[in-house]
Amino acid sequence: MQSLSSTELFRRDLTEQPVLFEEHSGVRKVILNRPSKLNSLNLEMISQMFSKLKIYEDDPTVNAVILKGNGKAFCAGGDVFQITCSMLTGHWSFGASFYKKQLTLDHLIATYKKPLVCLTNGVVMGGGAGLSMHASFRVVTEKMVFAMPEAILGIFPDVGASHFLSKLPGYFGEYLGLTGARLDGETMLACGLATHFVFSKDLPLLEHALSSVDSSNASDILSVINNYACKSNMKEEELHKRLKSINRCFSRQTVEGILHSLEEELLNNSAEKWIAEALNSMKSASPTSLKISLRSIREGRGQTIEQCLAREYTIFCNIVRRKITNDFYEGSRAIFFDKDKKPKWEPPKLELVGAEMVDMLFKAIEDDDDWNCLQLPARSSNMLDHARSKL
């Protein structure tokens, strides 16, 4: 048998590690390393990142953390295929355990005591948004593809999405959460999902500059990023124009009202491609998921990140327990297993999803010993707010 050289062993070891951790003076890098799976998150990755980020946060020699992904995606979400298989062959509580760890990681990032710079240069969806959208600095490029397509999968925008989507201008968050619309990097900057836009060709230069920062002061990190950042006034103007129509439609109190308004908007603005896309997407999504999503985002407007994450955990657990619907498993079947992309939602129509049914999914589980409310650790960090106040 031919033996492998030390270099070959090292390279093979790197490809087998789902998350890489690097030290650069006072800066630490956390690198998602499942490029063939678009860096989709599994339990091992979440556990490793949480442990390392806690160590970095408590280490006085660490000034800042950089979070990035290898390959064409930052992170396309959680590994739904793996999670669903585990629940189908075992117990729903596996999914709950995975999800609890994921939300706890998202909370750690949202309340991190040191500057955390997320460099996203590719696909960001679902669980990837949970990692990146809570970071104190969120750098995007022209290669960005951001979306929260959960309603099409029979679930709802989670991982803290009811918090960060609800804080966007007007009703743009409802638009993103209900339609799964895709955004580019410049639009993310214009709406506030990103803090900085940097061209992908300059990203290595920015990363190198950040790796040499000898300060944990958010202002110093901001100064470095600003040296490479760009701004698009045209995208801001486009967003402002589109937002007028979005606000007219997505300010409605019900999903049915939103769909009706979109249909009227399409009659008056047939040249606007996004309206038809929004309609088609919502009509193909799970009716139950749409109603959950709208209520969740609306409630998020007046809640803290902790309250949002706890509520999302409760909803998720009720969904995977099949409390009122099997749509999550049906969506997984249609998208990830059979791949026919023809889910059969139950109930199949919006009018069959009553308010009392949605209420049940928002209520704590009282009849199962395998469930407890999400208890997040008390954290008093203001790093996120401090950093944002200087942008």
C-alpha positions as CSV (number, residue, x, y, z in Angstrom):
1,M,0.0,0.0,0.0
2,Q,1.3,3.4,-1.0
3,S,1.9,5.7,2.0
4,L,0.7,9.3,2.0
5,S,3.2,12.1,2.5
6,S,2.8,14.5,5.5
7,T,1.6,17.2,3.1
8,E,-1.0,14.9,1.6
9,L,-2.1,13.9,5.1
10,F,-2.4,17.5,6.1
11,R,-4.4,18.4,3.1
12,R,-6.7,15.4,3.6
13,D,-7.2,16.4,7.3
14,L,-8.2,19.9,6.3
15,T,-10.8,18.7,3.8
16,E,-12.3,16.4,6.5
17,Q,-12.6,19.2,9.1
18,P,-16.0,20.8,8.8
19,V,-14.8,24.0,10.6
20,L,-11.3,25.4,10.6
21,F,-9.9,27.6,13.3
22,E,-6.9,29.8,12.7
23,E,-4.8,32.2,14.9
24,H,-3.4,35.4,13.5
25,S,-1.8,37.4,16.3
26,G,-4.7,38.8,18.3
27,V,-7.3,37.8,15.7
28,R,-9.0,34.4,15.4
29,K,-10.7,33.0,12.2
30,V,-13.6,30.6,12.2
31,I,-13.9,29.1,8.7
32,L,-16.9,26.9,7.6
33,N,-15.3,24.1,5.6
34,R,-18.0,21.9,3.9
35,P,-17.9,23.6,0.4
36,S,-19.4,20.5,-1.3
37,K,-22.4,20.9,0.9
38,L,-22.5,24.7,0.6
39,N,-21.3,24.8,4.2
40,S,-24.6,23.5,5.5
41,L,-24.5,23.2,9.3
42,N,-24.5,19.9,11.2
43,L,-24.4,19.3,14.9
44,E,-20.6,18.9,14.9
45,M,-20.0,22.3,13.3
46,I,-22.4,24.1,15.7
47,S,-20.8,22.5,18.7
48,Q,-17.3,23.2,17.6
49,M,-18.1,26.9,16.8
50,F,-19.8,27.5,20.1
51,S,-16.9,26.0,22.1
52,K,-14.3,28.0,20.2
53,L,-16.2,31.3,20.2
54,K,-16.6,31.0,24.0
55,I,-12.9,30.4,24.4
56,Y,-12.0,33.4,22.2
57,E,-14.5,35.6,24.0
58,D,-12.9,34.9,27.4
59,D,-9.3,35.0,26.1
60,P,-7.8,38.5,26.9
61,T,-5.2,38.0,24.1
62,V,-8.0,37.8,21.4
63,N,-9.0,41.2,20.0
64,A,-11.5,40.2,17.3
65,V,-13.0,37.2,15.4
66,I,-13.5,36.7,11.7
67,L,-16.2,34.4,10.5
68,K,-16.1,33.2,6.8
69,G,-16.8,30.2,4.6
70,N,-14.8,28.2,2.1
71,G,-16.1,27.7,-1.4
72,K,-19.0,29.4,-3.3
73,A,-21.3,29.7,-0.2
74,F,-20.9,31.2,3.2
75,C,-23.6,28.9,4.5
76,A,-26.8,27.6,2.7
77,G,-28.5,26.7,6.0
78,G,-28.8,23.8,8.3
79,D,-28.3,20.3,7.0
80,V,-32.0,19.6,6.7
81,F,-31.5,16.2,5.0
82,Q,-29.5,14.9,7.9
83,I,-31.8,16.4,10.6
84,T,-34.9,15.1,8.9
85,C,-33.5,11.6,8.5
86,S,-32.5,11.5,12.2
87,M,-36.0,12.5,13.3
88,L,-37.8,10.1,10.9
89,T,-35.7,7.2,12.0
90,G,-35.6,8.2,15.7
91,H,-37.5,10.9,17.6
92,W,-38.5,14.5,17.0
93,S,-36.5,15.5,20.1
94,F,-33.2,15.0,18.1
95,G,-34.3,17.9,15.9
96,A,-35.2,20.0,19.0
97,S,-31.8,19.3,20.5
98,F,-30.0,20.3,17.3
99,Y,-32.1,23.4,17.0
100,K,-31.5,24.4,20.6
101,K,-27.8,24.3,20.1
102,Q,-28.1,26.3,16.9
103,L,-30.1,29.0,18.5
104,T,-27.8,29.2,21.5
105,L,-24.9,29.7,19.0
106,D,-26.9,32.4,17.2
107,H,-27.5,34.1,20.6
108,L,-23.8,34.0,21.5
109,I,-23.0,35.7,18.2
110,A,-25.7,38.3,18.7
111,T,-24.4,39.2,22.2
112,Y,-20.7,38.7,21.5
113,K,-18.4,40.8,23.7
114,K,-15.7,41.3,21.1
115,P,-15.9,42.5,17.5
116,L,-17.1,39.7,15.3
117,V,-16.6,40.4,11.5
118,C,-18.6,38.1,9.2
119,L,-17.2,38.0,5.6
120,T,-19.9,36.7,3.3
121,N,-19.1,36.1,-0.3
122,G,-21.7,33.8,-1.7
123,V,-24.9,32.0,-0.7
124,V,-26.4,32.9,2.7
125,M,-29.7,31.2,3.5
126,G,-31.5,29.9,6.6
127,G,-29.1,28.9,9.3
128,G,-26.3,30.8,7.5
129,A,-28.3,34.0,8.1
130,G,-28.5,33.0,11.8
131,L,-24.7,33.0,11.9
132,S,-24.1,36.2,9.8
133,M,-27.0,38.6,10.4
134,H,-26.3,38.8,14.2
135,A,-22.6,39.6,13.8
136,S,-21.5,43.1,14.8
137,F,-20.0,43.7,11.3
138,R,-21.6,42.1,8.3
139,V,-19.5,42.5,5.1
140,V,-21.1,41.4,1.8
141,T,-19.9,41.4,-1.8
142,E,-21.4,41.4,-5.3
143,K,-21.5,37.6,-5.3
144,M,-24.0,37.6,-2.4
145,V,-27.2,35.6,-2.7
146,F,-29.3,36.1,0.4
147,A,-32.7,34.5,1.1
148,M,-35.0,33.1,3.8
149,P,-36.9,30.5,1.8
150,E,-38.3,28.6,4.7
151,A,-42.0,29.0,3.9
152,I,-41.4,27.1,0.6
153,L,-39.9,24.2,2.8
154,G,-42.9,24.0,5.1
155,I,-41.3,25.9,8.0
156,F,-40.8,29.6,8.8
157,P,-38.0,32.2,8.9
158,D,-36.2,31.3,12.1
159,V,-32.6,31.5,13.7
160,G,-33.5,35.0,15.0
161,A,-35.0,36.1,11.7
162,S,-38.1,37.4,13.4
163,H,-35.8,39.8,15.1
164,F,-33.5,41.0,12.3
165,L,-36.2,41.0,9.6
166,S,-38.7,42.9,11.8
167,K,-36.1,45.7,12.1
168,L,-35.8,46.4,8.4
169,P,-37.4,49.5,6.8
170,G,-41.2,49.5,6.5
171,Y,-42.5,46.0,5.7
172,F,-39.5,44.8,3.9
173,G,-38.9,42.1,6.4
174,E,-42.4,40.6,5.8
175,Y,-41.7,40.7,2.1
176,L,-38.5,38.7,2.5
177,G,-39.9,36.3,5.0
178,L,-43.1,35.5,3.1
179,T,-41.7,35.3,-0.4
180,G,-38.1,34.0,0.1
181,A,-37.0,36.7,-2.3
182,R,-33.3,36.7,-3.1
183,L,-31.1,39.8,-2.5
184,D,-27.7,40.8,-3.8
185,G,-25.0,42.4,-1.7
186,E,-25.8,46.0,-2.6
187,T,-29.4,45.6,-1.8
188,M,-28.5,44.0,1.6
189,L,-26.5,47.1,2.4
190,A,-29.2,49.4,1.3
191,C,-31.9,47.7,3.5
192,G,-29.6,47.3,6.5
193,L,-29.0,43.6,6.5
194,A,-25.3,44.3,5.8
195,T,-23.1,46.9,7.4
196,H,-20.6,47.1,4.6
197,F,-20.3,46.2,0.9
198,V,-16.8,45.2,-0.4
199,F,-16.0,44.0,-3.9
200,S,-14.9,40.3,-3.8
201,K,-11.5,41.2,-5.4
202,D,-10.8,43.3,-2.3
203,L,-12.0,40.8,0.3
204,P,-8.6,39.1,0.7
205,L,-7.0,42.5,1.2
206,L,-9.6,43.4,3.9
207,E,-9.2,40.0,5.6
208,H,-5.4,40.5,5.7
209,A,-5.8,44.0,7.1
210,L,-8.2,42.7,9.8
211,S,-5.9,39.9,10.7
212,S,-3.3,42.5,11.7
213,V,-5.6,44.6,13.9
214,D,-4.1,45.1,17.3
215,S,-7.2,46.4,19.0
216,S,-10.6,45.2,20.3
217,N,-12.1,48.6,19.9
218,A,-15.1,48.5,17.5
219,S,-14.1,51.9,16.1
220,D,-10.7,50.6,15.0
221,I,-12.3,47.6,13.3
222,L,-14.8,50.0,11.6
223,S,-11.9,52.2,10.4
224,V,-10.2,49.2,8.7
225,I,-13.4,48.0,7.0
226,N,-14.2,51.5,5.8
227,N,-10.9,51.6,3.9
228,Y,-12.3,48.9,1.5
229,A,-16.0,49.5,1.6
230,C,-18.2,51.0,-1.2
231,K,-21.7,52.4,-1.3
232,S,-24.3,52.3,-4.0
233,N,-26.7,55.3,-4.1
234,M,-28.5,53.7,-7.1
235,K,-29.4,50.6,-5.1
236,E,-30.8,52.8,-2.3
237,E,-32.9,54.7,-4.8
238,E,-34.2,51.4,-6.3
239,L,-35.0,50.1,-2.8
240,H,-36.8,53.2,-1.8
241,K,-38.9,53.1,-5.0
242,R,-39.8,49.4,-4.5
243,L,-40.5,49.9,-0.8
244,K,-43.5,52.0,-1.6
245,S,-45.2,49.1,-3.3
246,I,-44.0,46.6,-0.7
247,N,-45.4,48.7,2.1
248,R,-48.8,49.0,0.4
249,C,-49.0,45.2,0.1
250,F,-47.2,43.7,3.1
251,S,-48.7,46.1,5.6
252,R,-52.0,44.2,5.4
253,Q,-53.1,42.4,8.5
254,T,-53.5,38.9,7.0
255,V,-51.7,36.8,4.4
256,E,-54.9,36.7,2.4
257,G,-54.9,40.5,2.4
258,I,-51.3,40.7,1.3
259,L,-51.9,38.3,-1.6
260,H,-54.9,40.3,-2.7
261,S,-52.9,43.6,-2.6
262,L,-50.1,42.0,-4.6
263,E,-52.6,40.9,-7.3
264,E,-53.9,44.5,-7.5
265,E,-50.4,45.8,-7.6
266,L,-49.5,43.5,-10.5
267,L,-52.5,44.9,-12.5
268,N,-51.2,48.4,-12.0
269,N,-47.5,47.6,-12.4
270,S,-47.2,44.6,-14.7
271,A,-43.7,45.6,-15.7
272,E,-42.4,45.0,-12.1
273,K,-41.1,41.5,-12.2
274,W,-40.7,41.2,-8.5
275,I,-44.4,41.4,-7.9
276,A,-45.2,38.4,-10.1
277,E,-42.3,36.5,-8.4
278,A,-43.6,37.3,-5.0
279,L,-47.1,36.1,-5.9
280,N,-45.8,32.9,-7.4
281,S,-43.6,32.1,-4.5
282,M,-46.3,32.7,-1.9
283,K,-48.9,30.7,-3.8
284,S,-46.5,27.7,-3.9
285,A,-45.5,28.0,-0.2
286,S,-47.1,26.2,2.7
287,P,-50.2,28.1,3.8
288,T,-49.6,27.3,7.4
289,S,-46.0,28.4,7.1
290,L,-47.1,31.8,5.6
291,K,-49.4,32.5,8.5
292,I,-46.7,31.5,11.1
293,S,-44.1,33.6,9.3
294,L,-46.3,36.7,9.2
295,R,-47.2,36.5,12.9
296,S,-43.7,35.7,14.0
297,I,-42.1,38.7,12.2
298,R,-44.8,41.0,13.5
299,E,-44.3,39.8,17.1
300,G,-40.6,40.2,16.7
301,R,-40.9,44.0,16.3
302,G,-41.5,44.5,19.9
303,Q,-39.3,41.7,21.3
304,T,-35.7,41.2,22.3
305,I,-33.4,38.8,20.5
306,E,-33.9,36.4,23.5
307,Q,-37.6,36.5,23.2
308,C,-37.5,36.0,19.5
309,L,-35.3,33.0,19.7
310,A,-37.3,31.4,22.5
311,R,-40.5,31.9,20.5
312,E,-39.0,30.4,17.4
313,Y,-37.8,27.4,19.3
314,T,-41.3,26.7,20.6
315,I,-42.8,27.0,17.1
316,F,-40.2,24.7,15.6
317,C,-40.7,22.0,18.2
318,N,-44.5,22.1,17.7
319,I,-43.9,21.8,13.9
320,V,-41.6,18.8,14.1
321,R,-44.0,17.2,16.5
322,R,-46.6,17.5,13.8
323,K,-49.0,19.3,16.1
324,I,-51.3,20.5,13.4
325,T,-49.5,19.8,10.2
326,N,-47.0,17.6,8.4
327,D,-45.7,20.3,6.1
328,F,-42.1,20.4,7.3
329,Y,-41.7,16.7,6.5
330,E,-43.6,17.0,3.3
331,G,-41.5,20.0,2.2
332,S,-38.3,18.1,3.0
333,R,-39.6,15.1,1.0
334,A,-40.4,17.3,-2.0
335,I,-37.1,19.3,-1.9
336,F,-34.5,17.0,-0.4
337,F,-35.6,13.4,-0.8
338,D,-37.8,12.8,-3.8
339,K,-36.9,16.2,-5.3
340,D,-40.1,16.4,-7.3
341,K,-40.6,20.0,-6.0
342,K,-44.3,19.2,-5.7
343,P,-45.2,19.3,-2.0
344,K,-48.8,18.5,-1.0
345,W,-49.5,20.9,1.8
346,E,-52.0,20.1,4.5
347,P,-54.1,22.2,4.9
348,P,-53.8,23.1,1.2
349,K,-55.4,26.5,1.4
350,L,-55.0,29.6,3.4
351,E,-58.7,29.8,4.4
352,L,-58.3,26.4,6.0
353,V,-55.6,27.6,8.4
354,G,-57.5,29.2,11.2
355,A,-56.1,31.5,13.8
356,E,-56.7,28.9,16.5
357,M,-54.5,26.5,14.6
358,V,-51.7,29.0,14.4
359,D,-52.1,29.8,18.1
360,M,-51.4,26.2,18.9
361,L,-48.0,26.4,17.3
362,F,-47.0,29.4,19.4
363,K,-48.0,27.8,22.7
364,A,-45.5,26.0,25.0
365,I,-45.6,22.2,24.9
366,E,-47.2,20.8,28.1
367,D,-47.8,17.2,27.3
368,D,-44.3,15.9,26.5
369,D,-41.4,15.2,28.9
370,D,-38.9,15.6,26.1
371,W,-39.5,19.4,25.8
372,N,-38.5,22.4,27.8
373,C,-38.6,26.1,27.0
374,L,-35.5,27.6,25.5
375,Q,-33.5,29.1,28.4
376,L,-30.7,31.3,27.1
377,P,-27.9,32.4,29.4
378,A,-28.0,36.0,30.7
379,R,-25.5,38.1,28.8
380,S,-25.1,41.9,29.2
381,S,-22.9,42.6,26.2
382,N,-23.7,45.7,24.2
383,M,-21.0,45.1,21.5
384,L,-23.6,44.8,18.8
385,D,-25.4,48.0,19.6
386,H,-22.2,49.8,20.2
387,A,-20.8,48.8,16.8
388,R,-24.0,49.6,15.0
389,S,-24.2,53.1,16.6
390,K,-20.9,54.0,14.9
391,L,-22.0,52.8,11.4
